[in-house]
Amino acid sequence: MDGNGRWARRRGLPRTEGHIAGEEALFDVVNGALDIGLRWLTVYAFSTENWRRPPEEVRFLMHFNETLLLRRRDELNAKGVRIRFAGRRDWRVPRRVLRAMEEATSLTEGNRRMTLTLAFNYGGRAEIVDAVRALVSDGVADHKIDERAIRRHLYWPDMPDPDLVIRTSGEYRISNFLLWQLAYSELVFSEVLWPDFRSHHLYEAIAEYQRRHRRYGGVTA
């Protein structure tokens, strides 16, 4: 979900206003995804690299994500959405934010209409490092380490690999997002800044995905 800061700057607004506007985009996309029966949706909410941003912006994002959960979790629960978080639960994340995350996860854990995963304090390399550490901690012998063993130690082993990844705001990189899971994902890059992104942009990206042929390294007749 990229482009909040640029969206605000073009309007002469503080960067934080872009994050606020991004909330409307997120829930328009969530509702649009529910309308078409999308079962899994993962959004990049806060990366391990985002701690490098100005302290006042980081504080705003921590508070904003906490209040967003408190405002929206009942609404999502009523719609049958299971809320999950992927990322490190380390000392940098305020305890009140961790508490809000745990409460949202617990409230919605029985829902199956859609799984909405928020990648928060997340980095793809960090996830792989944590998986390797977990393998070592579990005492897994080196000859038993394969792709399945690593997958079992990812943050959410039951999450399917993404079919489609959408990157907004005209950036053409994956920025440390789901590095293990993206091996065969189709990528769509949108020029739209995230606060302006809506469900019809999601549908356009899915239509683009449907026009592609996935071969997984093989050949087609």
C-alpha positions in Angstrom: 0.0 0.0 0.0 2.4 2.6 -1.3 2.1 6.3 -2.1 0.5 7.8 1.0 3.2 10.4 1.5 3.3 11.5 -2.1 -0.5 11.7 -2.2 -0.4 14.1 0.8 2.6 16.1 -0.5 0.8 16.8 -3.8 -2.0 18.3 -1.8 0.2 20.4 0.4 -0.7 18.2 3.4 1.4 16.5 6.1 2.4 12.9 5.3 0.2 11.6 8.1 -2.9 12.8 6.1 -2.0 10.4 3.4 -2.0 7.5 5.9 -5.5 8.6 7.1 -6.7 8.7 3.5 -5.2 5.2 3.0 -7.7 3.7 5.4 -10.6 4.4 3.1 -8.7 2.8 0.2 -8.0 -0.3 2.4 -11.6 -0.9 3.3 -12.9 -0.2 -0.1 -10.6 -2.9 -1.4 -11.5 -5.3 1.4 -15.2 -4.9 0.7 -14.6 -5.3 -3.0 -12.6 -8.4 -2.4 -15.4 -9.8 -0.3 -17.9 -9.0 -3.0 -16.0 -11.3 -5.5 -15.3 -14.0 -3.0 -11.6 -13.4 -2.6 -10.5 -15.8 0.3 -7.0 -14.4 1.1 -5.8 -10.8 1.1 -2.5 -9.7 2.5 -1.5 -6.0 2.8 1.9 -4.5 3.7 1.0 -2.2 6.6 4.4 -1.5 8.2 7.8 -2.9 7.2 10.9 -3.5 9.2 12.5 -0.7 7.2 9.8 1.8 8.1 11.4 2.3 11.5 13.9 4.5 9.7 11.2 7.1 9.1 11.0 10.3 11.2 10.1 9.4 14.8 6.9 11.5 14.8 5.6 9.6 11.7 6.4 6.3 13.3 4.6 7.3 16.5 1.6 8.4 14.4 1.6 5.0 12.5 1.7 3.0 15.7 -1.2 5.0 17.2 -3.1 5.0 13.9 -2.9 1.2 13.4 -4.0 0.7 17.0 -7.0 2.9 16.7 -7.8 1.5 13.3 -8.1 -2.0 14.8 -10.2 -0.8 17.6 -12.6 1.0 15.2 -12.8 -1.6 12.5 -12.4 -5.0 14.1 -16.1 -5.5 15.0 -17.1 -4.5 11.5 -14.6 -7.0 10.0 -15.7 -9.6 12.4 -19.4 -9.1 11.4 -18.4 -9.6 7.7 -16.7 -12.9 8.5 -13.2 -11.7 8.1 -10.4 -13.4 10.0 -7.7 -10.9 11.0 -4.1 -12.0 11.2 -0.7 -10.3 11.5 2.6 -11.3 10.0 5.8 -9.9 11.4 8.0 -9.6 14.4 6.4 -9.0 17.8 9.5 -7.3 19.2 10.3 -4.6 21.7 9.8 -1.8 19.2 6.1 -2.4 18.9 4.3 -0.7 21.8 2.5 -3.0 24.1 -0.9 -1.4 23.6 -0.5 -2.0 19.8 0.4 -5.7 20.5 -2.6 -6.0 22.7 -5.0 -4.6 20.1 -3.5 -7.0 17.6 -4.0 -10.0 19.9 -7.6 -8.9 20.6 -8.4 -8.6 16.9 -6.9 -12.0 16.2 -8.7 -13.6 19.0 -12.1 -12.0 18.2 -12.0 -13.1 14.5 -10.1 -16.4 14.7 -13.2 -18.5 13.9 -14.1 -16.6 10.7 -13.4 -18.1 7.2 -15.1 -15.9 4.7 -11.8 -14.1 4.1 -8.4 -14.0 5.9 -7.0 -10.5 6.0 -3.3 -10.6 6.9 -1.6 -7.3 7.8 2.1 -7.5 7.4 3.2 -5.4 10.3 6.8 -4.9 11.5 7.3 -7.3 8.6 10.3 -8.1 6.4 10.6 -11.0 4.0 14.2 -11.5 4.9 13.4 -11.3 8.6 10.7 -14.0 8.1 13.2 -16.3 6.5 15.8 -15.6 9.2 13.1 -16.3 11.9 12.2 -19.6 10.1 15.8 -20.7 10.1 16.2 -19.8 13.8 13.0 -21.8 14.6 14.4 -24.8 12.7 17.6 -24.7 14.7 15.7 -24.2 17.9 13.6 -27.3 17.1 16.7 -29.3 16.5 15.8 -30.2 12.9 18.7 -32.2 11.4 20.3 -30.6 8.3 19.4 -33.5 6.1 15.7 -32.9 7.0 15.7 -29.3 6.0 13.9 -28.8 2.7 11.3 -26.4 1.3 8.5 -28.0 3.3 10.4 -27.8 6.6 11.1 -24.1 6.0 7.4 -23.4 5.1 6.3 -25.1 8.3 8.3 -22.5 10.2 7.1 -19.4 8.4 4.8 -17.0 10.3 1.7 -18.5 8.8 2.4 -21.9 7.2 -1.2 -22.4 6.1 -1.3 -19.2 4.1 -1.2 -20.1 0.4 1.4 -18.5 -1.9 0.0 -15.4 -3.5 -1.3 -15.8 -7.0 -1.1 -12.0 -7.6 0.9 -9.2 -6.1 -0.2 -5.6 -6.7 2.3 -2.8 -6.1 0.8 0.7 -6.2 2.2 4.2 -6.8 4.4 3.5 -9.8 7.1 1.7 -7.9 8.6 -1.4 -9.7 10.0 -3.5 -6.9 8.7 -5.9 -4.2 10.5 -4.2 -1.3 11.1 -7.2 1.0 7.5 -8.4 0.8 6.8 -12.2 1.2 10.1 -13.1 -0.4 9.7 -16.8 0.1 6.0 -16.9 -1.0 6.4 -14.8 -4.1 8.5 -17.3 -6.1 5.8 -17.9 -8.7 3.4 -14.9 -8.1 2.2 -12.7 -10.9 3.1 -9.1 -10.4 1.0 -6.1 -11.4 2.3 -2.6 -11.0 -0.2 0.3 -10.7 0.6 4.0 -11.1 -2.3 4.8 -8.7 -1.2 6.2 -5.3 -2.6 4.0 -2.5 -5.1 6.6 -1.1 -6.8 6.7 -4.6 -6.8 3.0 -5.0 -10.3 1.4 -5.1 -11.9 -1.9 -5.7 -12.2 -1.3 -9.4 -8.4 -1.0 -9.5 -8.3 -4.4 -7.8 -10.6 -5.9 -10.4 -8.5 -4.5 -13.2 -5.4 -6.1 -11.7 -7.2 -9.4 -11.4 -8.4 -9.2 -15.0 -4.7 -8.6 -16.0 -3.8 -11.7 -14.0 -6.4 -13.8 -15.7 -5.0 -12.9 -19.1 -1.6 -14.4 -18.2 -0.4 -18.0 -18.6 1.4 -19.5 -15.6 3.8 -22.2 -16.6 5.8 -22.7 -13.3 9.0 -23.3 -15.3 7.3 -25.8 -17.7 6.1 -25.5 -21.2 2.6 -25.5 -22.7 1.6 -27.2 -25.9 
